[in-house]
Amino acid sequence: MMDFSFGVHYVKNSWISVRYVVGECYVTLDSIEVIPEVRGCGIGTRFMRQFMEESPYSIILVILYSRPLNFYYRLGFKIKSVDAFDNEGNISSATLIYEKECVKDES
């Protein structure tokens, strides 16, 4: 079970390193890195599916090159804004969002 209390959080094990920040109605995924030896084995996909399922809030992240765009599309993320294009006109930097309804605890 991941921690979604307000603040900065880290998940780190032998295969993956993640940093995320929980705000009032959103989670910003700052970094996710799978070690090269196990990339392509589904570790990142499994982590992201669990992260998305457990998160009580929308998830925002920034991609800085086009390669991870399809990965996040397949998971259900949408483009919130495009920040840059490469020389061929492909998106090279964008902000993505996985939207969940924000329900504040009023108790």
ABEGO torsion letter per residue (X at the ends): XBBABBEBBBBBBAABBBBBBBBAABBBBABBBBBAAABGAGAAAAAAAAAAAABABBBBBBBABAAAAAAAAAAGBBBABBABBBAAGBBABBBBBBBBBBBBBAX
